[in-house]
Amino acid sequence: MIAFDQKSTLDKMPAERGVARPGELNGEVALSLTDVAVTRGRTNLLTDINLDLARGQMTALLGPNGAGKTTLLNCAAGKNILSSGSVTLNRQAIHRLRPLERARQMAVLPQQLSLNFPFSVEEVVTLGRYPHASGHELDKGIVTAVMKVLQVDSFAQRTYTTLSGGEKQRVQLARTISQLLVSSELAVSQDAVLLLDEPVAALDMPHQAILMDLLTKLCRQGLTVLVVLHDINLAAAYADNVALLNNGVLQSVGEVSEVINELLIKQVYGIEVSVIDHPLTGKPLVIR
Amino acid sequence: MLSRFQAKTIYLLLIAFTPVGLLISVCVGPVAISFAQFLSVIPHVAQFSPPDDISMAGIYSIVTDIRLPRTAMAWLVGASLAMSGAAMQGLFRNPLADPSIIGVTSGASLGASIAIVLVGDSLLPLAGLSTLVIGAFIGGILAAFLVYRLATGSAETSTNGTSVATMLLVGIAITALAGAGNSLLAYFSDNDMLRRISLWNMGGLDVANGLRVKVAVLIIAPTLLALMYFRRSLDAPLLGEPEARYLGVDVQRVKVYLVLLVSIGVAASVALAGVIGFVGLVVPHILRLLMGPSHNYLLPCAAMGGGLLLVLADSLARVVVSPAEMPVGVITALLGAPLFISLLRHRREYGML
């Protein structure tokens, strides 16, 4: 059921001291957070965040509730909430980019969306093509292709507001992904960065796999993904790198096998777990 | 499944029916004008020269002095209210929004009352426009500006710029405040003033004349065209403001311009024709039920639909109790509400609430 690409993680250099900056492993940095801190009143939501996302890699952001994952994602998305530090997207300061320029390079899917206007599913997905002046023909092709992969094409003409939670989530995923594509063969634009906040929370297992497979496939073409996940095993199976956030501090950043271990999980989540090798894939598998 | 019409079909139908509606409005009234009479008077209207024939000259002056200005003003006011309503419902992501949501209508109402009670209509008629019209226009703009400033001021610390939710609440507060001012003025006014205030609040297009139409064309028409410019940027904000930003929409800019355009257009409409309810709230909903919520077609269709509804309602208002007139707001509600309710009953899934 769960497919993944083992090779792509095996031929990478091992990182030093467990706090690797993934970007250094693979040349080009697509998205970079440098010395980012977010303070609200006297509370430090994020402290001293340094995170480089290398082009073509999927980084899973893990951490307990309230660790600051969504805040970190908002910073990465260019929201103007930084108390200090800087964020660069494709080597440009993200807050200097005009909204359209940014939207052509980066798509973001937040955790919660409330759309209560009676758009059809296809119209919602087509909104993802808003930043591009790519013409009706190509837009239609991309939208149709993405809807097919995420299996929302069967209800493309239904009203969005009547869908179930999981169906809505898939429609929004289709919209967000179609924002970064350049052809109906699912080719992704070369400077594309995708930020997803708990995209699988409402999805059943087959659709989780479909989404993660699609992301893996797009990453191989150069898409850079930062995805907030709660399922450590899902992250271990698909992500190239893992960033573990706790109390607003990046506890550990690095390859899956370095970050996901019993000690760190105990430290961050406060629970005793066993980490074994997955019998088929050799990836870490967390069991209680 | 979605059982609605192609947006383009509705769009083309409205384009086709607009001239019919305008023609009906020009021909219908206490003095009925036949289609043949209308055709024969058209060349004279185009050349601004009354015909020699006495009876035709009468028709000529009815058409040029009364019916054409009235029809044009009805269309512009209806178009402005409905298009502004559609834009505000989209911007506020709220089905209950209408043009009055940013306080324009109540501000205009207060401005009109102040003009009637405190200034007196005979004083300083500027360029032929009554103080009432000017007072209402200024009142409407000031109220909208106040709402916008207050909503922006309170949101400065957050990252959102002007908070739409705050604007909604401030709008309600300003509306209540203006309502209190209105009541206070009504309390201190005499019978004649009271009657004029309540007549103005009912709205009507019988006040249309050449000058008012010129004002309407100069102020309302440009706001309609400018609103059209935003028809593609209004869909993304329905997902939410941050999401619209992620899609490349400069939400703050869209908000500022929309509020500005709507307050100018609606303040002018209300100042010229009084408070005409229902059009701004329900026409966009009817159209959304028929053709879906995409603003690309919704905005122009709302303008044409609102214009058409008000033109036809005004025609009806002239004939049902002829030679007297019924307030046009009564007609718009009587025409539109049953249609709206029946549409809603057949489309439960529309439920935006």
Interface residues (C-beta under 8 A of the other chain):
Chain A: A77 K79 N80 I81 R98 P99 L100 E101 R102 A103 R104 M106 A107 V108 P110 L113 S114 L115 N116 F117 P118 F119 S120 E123 L127 G128 Y130 P131 Q157 R158 T159 T161 T162 Q179
Chain B: M1 L2 G90 R93 P95 T159 R232 D235 A236 L238 L239 G240 P242 E243 R245 Y246 L247 G248 V249 D250 R288 G292 P293 S294 E349 Y350 G351 M352 L353
